[in-house]
Amino acid sequence: MSPEPSVPQALRPPPEPAQAGRARSGPLEPGPARPGQAHPGPLTAGRPRPPRLRDGSRVAVVAPSGRTDPGLVAGGCRLLSAWGLDVQIAPHALASHGDLGYLAAGDADRADDLQRAWLDPGIEAVLCARGGYGAQRIVDRLDWAAMAAVPPKIFTGFSDITALHEAFALRLGVPTLHAPNVGGDSFTSLAEAQQGLRRALFEPDRPDARVLAWDGADRLVPGRAAGRTAGGNLSLLAAGLATPDGRQAGPSGGGFAGCILLLEDVREDCYRLDRMLTQLLRARALDGVQGIALGSWTDCGAPEAVRQVMQDRLGGLGVPVARGLPFGHTAPQPTVPLGVPAELDAGQGTMTFAEHAVA
């Protein structure tokens, strides 16, 4: 087991060959996927899953979204190091944007940190420190062709990181982990969150890493469904709709067809949840969805009021819908693989993964 550092170490820059190029800098105009960056289609494109970690594995901690708390990042990195990992922190993960204090450094710097970590052959996992806001601002700066040309590695995070989960799924065809942000207070304070992430990283074939069960599941629409897991934060999914890195609208856009869709959010009033779900429905992004698993809706209003919104907006889809999955912005924050085949049993309150995101 490697020694536990008192503070995170700086991420060593990767070699400078062409394949380790920098993220794009300067103003960007949103637009369609650039040549060589088209969506690869369903996550059955034959790309191997990233390998599990082992003692001594080198991991990078990045901050692609909001400004981080250095103390929480240091605490999270100490936990990771105690697992035997060689923890490196990206150069700008503790920085702050000069003008927009809610961002961790400038867009180009945050994108460069993420891209360099992904392209560095010595890094086996890229772990996000925090959500907040900002991931959408960097997705057009990443060189997706270069990132697709290297073997996949583990990518973790949640909340605002949903924008990157979607981009990794649709651009790279890579399964990812909806997991606690390692620089967040939930990871540093919740033993269950720590244990779940550790299992997913080191022991993904353990039985308790392949089944997610929850007590008191609310069967909005009972039944069983099979599909590939996708989703995360509802606000980010709605905001990404029809963007180059989000689900495409319309009957031929694909949307979440064939998916078991996971949804959660935080601090959104019921009418806002209604509006975002209505947007997905009107865009026909939910056409062909196989089932829906609803996580936590922290500070989104009275639970019964939230339930009524979900029943009203999702109950007519004719697919199983379960409410009460314990993922999202509340304890115990289990690690959930995205982009893998799974079966949802809304009646029994279980989700069983046919395989994990990590090999």
N, C-alpha and C positions, 0 to 999 in steps of 0.2 A: 504494500500500500504506500502510495506516495505521501510525503509529508504534507501536513495541513498548513497552507499559507495563512499569514495573519491578514494579508490584503491580496486581492486578485492580482495576478501577474499580467503584464502587458502581452497582448497577442503579437507574437513574432510575425513580421511580414513574410508572406510566401515568396518563393523565388519569382524572378521577374520575367520568365518567358512569356510569349504572346498569350498563352492560354490563361494566364493569371492577370488579364487586363483589368483596368479600372472601370468602375461604373461610369456612366455618362454624366457629364457635368453641364451646367448652364441651363437656361430656360428650356422647358419641354412643352410641346403641344400634344395633348392627348390625341390618339388616333388608333387606327387598326394595327393589328400585329404586324411587326416589320418582317421582311424576308428572313427566313430561317428561324422565326420565332412563333410560328403558327401553333395553335393548340394541337397536341398530339392525339386528342380524342379520349375515349374512355381509358380508365386506369388499368387496362388489360394490355397495354402496349408492349409488354414483354420486358420492361425495365425491371431489373432485380430490386428486391427490397434492400434497404441498407442493413449492414450487419450489426449485431448487438455489440454493446461495449464490453470491455474487459478491464481488469486491473491495469492501470497505466494508460488507458485510452486518453487521447488529447481532445478536449472539447473547447469550443469558443462560445463566449457569452457576448451577445450583441444587443443593441438597443435600437431597433428599426422604427420605433414609434415615439412614445412620450419620454420626457425627462425622467431619469431614474433617481432613486435615493441611494447614494453611495454606501450608506451603512447597511441597507437591505441587500444590495448587490454583494457586498463583502460577506455578509452572513450567509447568503445563498451559495456563494462560491466556496466558503468553508465547508458547508454540508456536502457539496459535490466532491471536494477534495477528500473528505473523510470516506467517501465511497471508493477511493483509489484512483480518481480521475486527475489528469493533468489539466488544470483549469486555466484557460487563458481568457483575458478580457479584451475585447476589441478596443482600438485606440480611442474611439469617440463614445464609448458606452456610458461614460460618466460625465459627458460634456452637456452643454446646454446651448440651444440656438441663440445667437446674439440678439435677435429681435423678438422672436416668438418663443417665450419662455416655456411653453407647454411641450416643445419638441426637444428631443435629445440630439443636439448638434444640428447642422444644416442637412438638407436633403441629400446632397452629393456625398457628404461624409458618412451618413448613416447607410446609404446604399453601398458605398465602397466597403464599409466594414462587413456588411452581409456578403457581398460578392466575393471579397477576398477570403473570408472564412470558408465559403462554399467551394471555392476553387483550390484552396490549400490542400494538397494531398495528405498532409499530416493531421488534419482535423477530421475527426470521425463523427462529430455531432455539433450542430449549431443550435444553441439554446437561447431563447429570447428572455431578456431581463424583465421587460415590462410591456404592458399594452398602452392604454391611454389613447393617443391619436397620433397618426403620422405615417402609418404603413402605406396607405394609398398614395402618398406623395412620392414614394420612392420606386414603385413597381415599374414605372416606365423608364427608369434610369438603369435598371439591371440588364446585363447582357445575357438574355435567356439562351441564346445559341451557345455561348461559352459554358453556361451552367448546365445545359443539357448534354454537353460533350464529356462531362466527368462522371464517374460513378456516383450514385446517389448516396446521401448520408442522412443521418437522423436530423429532423427539424422539429422543434417543440415551441409551444406558446399558446396563448388563447386571448380572447377579447379582441382588441384591435388587430392582433396577429391573424385573425380570420381572413383578412385581405390577402395575406401571404400564403396561408393554407390553400386558399382558392387558386392563387397564381401558381403555386407549386404543383397543384393537382392538374390544372388545365394547361399550363405551359410545359411542365416536365413529366407529368404522369407519375409523380412520386408520392407514395403514401407518407403521411406526416402524423404527428402526435398532438392532439388537443390536450394540452397539459399545463400545469401551473407555471407561471412565469417565475424564473428562478431568482429574480430580484424583487419579488413581491412579498408582502407580509404573510400571505396565505401559505406560500411555500416554506418560509422560514419559521412559521409558527404551528403549522398543522402536520402532525406526524403521519396522518393518513395520506396527505398529499405527497409528502416525501416518499413514503413507502410505495405508493402507486407509480410514481415516476421512476423510482429505482427498479421496480419489477419490469416496467416496460423497456427500460434501457438495457438491463442485464439479463433478465429471465423472462422474455416475452412468451415462451411456450409454457409457463406455469399455468395450471388450470384457472387460478384466480385472476390471471391476466387476460383470459379469453372469454370470461363471462362477466357482464355487468348487471347486477340485480339490485332492485331497490324496493324497500318496504312501503306499503301504502300507495302504490302507484294508482293514479287516477285514470281509469280506462275511458277516455273520451270516446274512442271508437275501438272496441275490442277486436282482436284478430291477430293473425300472424303474417309477416311479410319478410321477404328476403331482398337484399339489394346491397349496393356499395355505400358505405358510410360517407357522409359529406355534411358540411354546414359549420355551425359555430354561432357566432354572434349575429342576431337578426339584423341589427342596424347596419353592420358591415356588408351582409349579404344583399340587403336591399340597395345600399349605396353603390355596390359593385355591379349591379345588374346592367347588362349591355355594355360594360366597359371591356377593353381588350383582355383584362384578366379576370372577368366575372362571367357569370352564367349569361347566356345570350337569350334575349326575349323572343317571343313569337313561336308559332307552331313548329318551325323548322330549326329553332335555336338550340334545342336540346334541354336547356334548363337543368332541372334536377331529375329528369327522367331516369328511372332505374335505380334511384338512390333511396337509402334510409336517411332522411334528413334530420339532423340534430339542430335544435334551436334553443337559444337562451339570450337573456339581455339583463341590463342593470340600469336603474334610474330612468326608465322610460314610462311615462304615463300610459294608461290603457288606450287612450285615443291614438297615441303614437304607435303603439303596437298594432292596433287595428289598421292604421294607415300603411305601415310597412308590409303587413301581411296582405293587405288589399293590393298594394303595388306588385307583389310577387304573383298574386292571382291574376290581376289584369294583364300582366306581362306574359302570362301563361308559362311562367317559370316552374310552376308546380304540376304542370301536365305530365303525367306518367310517373310522378313520385310514387314509390312503393309503400312507404310508411313514414311516420313522423314521431320522433322522440323529443319531448319537451323537457328541458332542464329547469334551472332555477330562474326566477324573475325577481331578483333582489331589488327592493325599493321601487317596484313597478306598480304599487297599489295593493289593495286588499286581494288576497289569494283567490277568493271567489269571483271578484271582478275580472281578474286576469283569466280565470278559467272560462268565464262567459265569453270573453273575446276569442279565446282559442276555439271554443266549441262553435261559435258563430262563424268564424272565418275558415276553420279547417275541417269542421265536422262533415261538410258536404262533399269532401273529396272522394269519399268511398274507399279510404285506405285506413289501416290501423293507426290510431293516434294515442300515444300514452303520455301522461304528464306526471312529473315527479322524478325524472332521472336526475341523480345528484351531481350533475356537472354544471359549471357556470361560476358565477361570482359568489359562491358560498361554499361552506364545508360540505363534504370532505374533499372536493375537487379531484375526482379520479382522473387518471390519464386515459383518454379514449382515442383509439386509432382511427384516423380518417383515410378514406380511399381503399378500404378493405371490405371484402364480402362479409356480410353479417345477417343475422336473423333477429328481427324484433318480434317479441311475443307481448303484445300490449295487454293481454289478459293476465298473464303471469308476472308481468313487470320485469322482464329480462331482455337483455340484448347479448347475443352470443356471436363472437367473431370467429369466422371460419379460419382466418389467419390473422396475424398481427402485422402492424406496420413495420416491425423490425424482425429480421430473419434470425 
